Amino acid sequence: MPRLPFVGAPLTIAILLCAPVVAQRSAPGSPHVRAVVVRGSGDAMEVEIQTSGTPVAPDTQAITGPDRIVVDFPGALPSPELGVLKVNSGALKGVRSGLFSSDPPTTRVVLDLTAPQSYQISTTQNAIICLLYTSRCV
């Protein structure tokens, strides 16, 4: 009988430590990254990152070795449906999405590229649009 309280106490502590995470995920109005939609092909492609809840200003950066564009959503949690999207069209190989940091939460969306690309970010109420295009001299 003395072992039961010893086992129960750590279990109770573990449940209490997990409670804030559960509350954070279910808070109404908290920002979420819901889905990624790819449109177009060839020299001009559009990646729409759909969000919900409180609008979030994304942080973007282009990285080489391998070439990719990273879009971070500070304070946003990823939808469970997000993951890896294989594209293999134009310069876009695929899109990876998930929780990059949990405290504070940051969702990261990575656009894997075949080569460096010019890009433009625009925002709407519930989406961020990343337009990929090949720069050409005329």
Secondary structure, 3 states (H helix, E strand, C coil): CCHHHHHHHHHHHHHHHHHHHHHHHHCCCCCEEEEEEEEEECCEEEEEEEEECCCCCCEEEEECCCCEEEEEEECCEECCCCCEEEEEECCEEEEEEEEEEECCEEEEEEEEECCCCEEEEEECCCEEEEEEECCCCC
